[in-house]
Amino acid sequence: MSKSKLPPSIPWNFKEELYEKLRDPEYASFYLNEAFLDDDEIVLKGAIEAVVHAHGVVKVAKKAGINRCTVFKTLKPDTRTSFTTIHRLLLACGLKFSTQPVLETTKKKSKRAVRSSL
């Protein structure tokens, strides 16, 4: 009996595909908003990290006026990061923070969540 050879699989590089999409400001904005809505700082930092990597860490660091090593430290999940640093990184990627009004149904849920956490 001879073993038939299977054709080699085509490697799928998920990160490269994601980074390509994240270079589009609209896609990156949606991606970050979804991460923000997850209400988890680690998820948000991971999303910001992906956007920074998509634009190139060295390039973003130079545009933001931040040391490259500081950028890597900033994006670690367990690192406390200032809003100013995150803001500068996002601006260097062509993005900015914005807010929008909370819908009434969301307001009620948010108040309950705050009360239950006390």
GILIN-V171802 format. One line per field, one symbol per residue. ss: DSSP state (2 for helix, 1 for strand, 0 for the rest). phi: phi as a letter, one per 30 degrees, with the letter a starting at -180 (. if undefined). psi: psi as a letter, one per 40 degrees, with the letter a starting at -180 (. if undefined). A space follows every 50 residues. Layout:
BEGIN
ss->???
phi->???
psi->???
END
This chain:
BEGIN
ss->00000000000002222222220022222222222220002222222222 22222022222222000222222200000000222222222200000000 000222222222222220
phi->.cdddddddddcceddddddddddedddddedddddddibeddddddded ddddcjedddedddibdedddddeddeccdbddeddddddddcibbdbbb dddeddeddddddddddd
psi->hihihiiiihhhgddddddddeehddddddddddddeefhdddddddddd ddddehdddddddefihdddddddehdehhhiddddddddddefiiiiii ihiddddddddddddde.
END
